[in-house]
Structure formats: structure tokens, C-alpha cells
Amino acid sequence: MKQSILAIKTLKEAPKDEESVNAILLTRAGFIDKLAAGIYSFLPLGLRTLRKIENIIREEMEALGAQEILMPALQPKENWAKTGRWDSLDVLFKLKGVGDKDFALGSTHEEIVSPLAKKIVLSYKDLPFALFQIQTKFRNEPRAKSGLLRGREFSMKDLYSFHANQVDLDKYYQQATQAYFKIFDRCGLGEATYLTAASGGSFSKYSHEFQTVSPAGEDTIFICNNCKKLAINKEIMNETPACPTCNGMGFDEAKAIEVGNIFKLGTKYSVPFELTFKDEKGQEQPVIMGCYGIGPSRLMGTIAEISHDEKGLIWPESVAPYKYHLLVLGDDEEVKAAADTLYEELIDNKLEVLYDDRSLPAGQKFAEADLIGLPWRLVISAKTLKEKSLEFKKRTDDNQNAKLIKITEAIKKLK
């Protein structure tokens, strides 16, 4: 992509109505644009990053054996009334349709997936199975703030599993836990993310969260300083004085961002919708369910919160909108021709590159490159061309650590 035609404009100053690091940096770098509190447009760079996060999640869900579907965001009141959440869920957006019919914009999809599964499950032979979607969710959030970390419209991956017995659910629950850690590792958050025991909220008595340590976090967690594998949410700390994994009694307190959660729903949603199956004896039994959520847009905001410096964003390669940022310096025709040729070669070799082909001062180009935060910077200038080379630098390296590589060898080395 040539930056001269890229549909973004970077900002030198922080937007006046944003306070969180992720909102400031993602807006300044041209990844997102705020429409209203908790409602953002994803611009070309931001959408590429969001799609990469979604694809990582999709790959790990499919590796779990889950099948992707897409359920409606517009949902009839009747489904929500069956579970009692039409009146009890205070973040539900409600609206009137033709004929004075009541609808909700989906904040979650238990009320939709349960009757859907009823059309699939007939006997124990149909179990287990799992369905997932990546869908836009809507919540009438009273405290829409913190950029992508707390929105009124946001993306969500929700996975639902269906089982004949508790043992099978417990087994899948553990497999889903490991899949989640693979996702966070691939997104560059693995070392900072902890499985966290928590209360179940409106879903179940107990649940688990995945919490990423960050000063921007709204949650307080207590990390076991013995096994360092589990944390406990502050809300249930009094009920769980020892680490459930190692029985350790020492904990380190930290602020954290909830980036995922998993619940053993049991029969909470299968019973209201009469989601049953016939067991081996021909007797009707309620299907046992689990649900597992990750917000790709929140994950994007979390990465921005923990992976940046004073210059701008620092994207992990796995989710960066482009891997390489090619800069041409000066207006010399020979230099420009060399950069154009290299850009075409990168494209031909299917290497992701953002090419700053604009006629701007070098300092401005470097500053914008640091702000956007692509993993690798390539520079061609009159100085490097004298050596028939280009300058090659990792985003996290200092300028003095930049290396020269021959232009003729660039493709081979970059691949």
C-alpha cells in the first residue's frame, strides 16, 4: 500500500476527548476514528489489524473443532423473556419494530444459539459439538470510556459448546483454556496474561477470566507468587484465600484488563428453550453448555496499551497491519526509482509493505513511522543508494542499531 493514497491522516497532538493510551495512540496513528462515546470506525490500518486478530482467533477455534456461524444481531424480545433477561440485563439496547414488536440489539447470544442448537441435537449421537461466531455486539454501557477497552459497539468472538455430561464439558473447558492461551501468545500478550478465578455474573456461579496486567486495567487481580500460573479476581478474594492450583498463600496485586472469559453454563439456557437430547436409554436429558468469549477489538486496544513507547505504537508481527514500512527520503529521481522497484518486488514476493512515497521531510516520515509502529523500517536515501543498500531497522531498536543491506539481497533476507 502506498501511503500517498492511504485513507488516513495522522495527528501530532492527542485528541482532546480521549484519555486512555490506546484511544490516543490509535487515533493519532490513524487506526480508528471516534463517532461517539464507545463507538469507533476502524480505518484501513485499524481494520487490517482487527482482521488479523480475528483470524488468529478463528484458527484456534477451528483447531478446537468448533464450526463458525453468524447469528443475527437483531433479536426478538420473546427469546430474552424466556430467560428473564429482557428485564434483568440493564445494558440491553431495546427498540420497537413494525407492529409495535420489541427487539434487542444482541449484547450476547445465549438466547439465540440455544434454540438454534435445538434444531441440531436429537440424540446423544449428535453430541458434543461447538459453534462460534465473530459478531458485532451492542451494550448500553453507562461508562463508555477507555477507547476500545469499553465500548457500546464492539466485536466479539463467542463460542458455545454442547455436551451430554459434565465430564465432557470439563474436558472441553480445559481444551478451550489452552486454546485461549495460544491466542494470547500469538497476539503478543502471553507473558502478561493470567487465568483468573472469578464470579460467574449472570451466567454461572463461577467462571474464569483471562486478565492482562496493565496500568489501564479496571480490574484488580491477585497473582499467586508461588506458581505464578493463576490469579484471583478481587471480587472473590475473600472466598479463595489460597491459590487453587498450588495452595500458595502469597499474592501480588496488579491492575489488569479482562481480555477473555469462559463459563460452564450447565443447563441455565438449555432448560428455558427445552434443549434436550435422548440418552442411550432413550430418556430425555438437558444439554449441558459452556460459553467462551474474546473481544477482538478489546484485544486490539489491550495490545496498544501494553506495547508502545513515547514515540508511538509497537505492533507484534502477528497483528501488525503491515510487516514492513518502506520510506524513501528526498526527491532524487534515482532514489525514488530504486524505492519504487523495491516496493514492487516486495509486493510480488507477497511481503506486506506500507510504502511512504510522499514528498515530506525525513523527520516527519520517521516520526509517523514510529507512531504507526510497524515491526520493521526500511529506508532508501541518496546516502544508502551510494552503497547500493537500504537501511534496515526493527521498530524497537535505536537508530544507531540500523543496518545496511544490499538492495539486491533485500528480498532474500526479508523473506
ABEGO torsion letter per residue (X at the ends): XBAAABBBBBBABBBAABABAAAAAAAAAGABBBABBGBBBBBAAAAAAAAAAAAAAAAAAAAAGBBBBBBBABBBAAAAAAAGAAAABAABBBBBBBGGBBBBBBABAAAAAAAAAAAABABAAAOBBBBBBBBBBBBBBABBBGEAABBABBBBBBBBBBBABAAAAAAAAAAAAAAAAAAAAAAGAAAABBBBBBBAEAABABBBBBBBBBAABABBBBBBAAAGABBBBAAAAAABABBAAAGBABBBBBBBBBABBBBBAEAAAAAAAGBBBBBAAGBBBBBBBBBBBBBAAAAAAAAAAABBBAAEBBBBAAABABABBBBBBEABAAAAAAAAAAAAAAAAAGBBBBBBABBBBAAAAAAAAAAAGBABBBBBBAAAAAAGBBBBBBAABBAAABBBBBAAAAAAAAX
